Amino acid sequence: MKVEAERCLSPEEEERAAGFTHEMARRSFIQARSTLRRSLAERLSCDALSLEITIDPGGKPRVAGCEFNVSHSGDWIFLGLN
């Protein structure tokens, strides 16, 4: 059964989350990506699942039409949108 945060992840993101060996890291990834998708969807007036999040060569997520940054520190997730 999926928790609320997992409902807006893409199949690729679900696969990535499943690959985490530590539960805390898995939960942090799910929460961060879910928060990112919801925030970007609100900013871009679209559905969270319709966002195409790509990964650049440096490993950073990117979405056309919006600049953002995501950082994690322990239980904290920091999200900056421009």
C-alpha positions in Angstrom: 0.0 0.0 0.0 1.4 3.4 -1.0 1.6 6.2 1.5 0.4 9.6 0.3 3.8 10.9 -0.6 4.4 8.0 -2.9 1.3 8.6 -4.9 2.9 11.4 -7.0 6.1 9.6 -7.8 6.9 8.5 -11.4 7.7 4.8 -12.0 11.4 5.7 -12.3 11.3 7.5 -8.9 9.5 4.5 -7.3 12.2 2.2 -8.7 14.9 4.5 -7.4 13.3 4.7 -3.9 13.0 0.9 -3.9 16.8 0.7 -4.4 17.7 2.4 -1.1 19.0 0.0 1.4 18.4 2.2 4.4 14.7 3.0 5.3 15.5 6.5 6.5 17.2 7.3 3.1 14.3 5.8 1.2 11.7 7.8 3.2 13.8 11.0 2.8 14.0 10.6 -1.0 10.2 9.9 -1.2 9.3 12.9 0.9 11.7 15.2 -0.9 10.7 14.2 -4.4 7.0 14.3 -3.5 7.4 17.8 -2.0 9.3 18.9 -5.0 6.7 17.6 -7.4 3.8 19.2 -5.5 5.6 22.5 -5.2 6.5 22.6 -8.9 3.1 21.5 -10.0 1.5 24.4 -8.0 4.1 26.8 -9.4 3.6 25.6 -13.0 -0.2 25.0 -12.7 -0.1 21.4 -13.7 -0.5 17.9 -12.2 2.4 16.6 -10.1 2.6 13.4 -12.1 2.7 15.1 -15.4 6.0 16.9 -14.6 8.9 15.5 -16.5 11.8 15.6 -14.1 15.1 14.9 -15.8 18.5 14.4 -14.3 21.4 16.5 -15.7 25.0 15.1 -16.1 25.9 16.4 -12.6 23.0 14.4 -11.1 20.7 17.4 -10.4 17.0 17.1 -11.2 15.7 19.6 -13.8 12.2 20.6 -15.0 11.6 22.8 -18.0 10.1 26.2 -17.0 11.4 26.4 -13.5 14.7 26.7 -11.6 15.0 25.0 -8.3 17.3 23.4 -5.8 16.7 20.6 -3.3 18.9 19.8 -0.3 18.7 17.3 2.5 20.1 17.4 6.0 19.0 14.8 8.4 15.2 15.0 8.7 15.2 18.4 6.9 14.4 19.0 3.3 15.2 22.4 1.8 13.5 23.4 -1.5 14.2 26.6 -3.3 12.1 27.7 -6.3 12.8 30.6 -8.6 
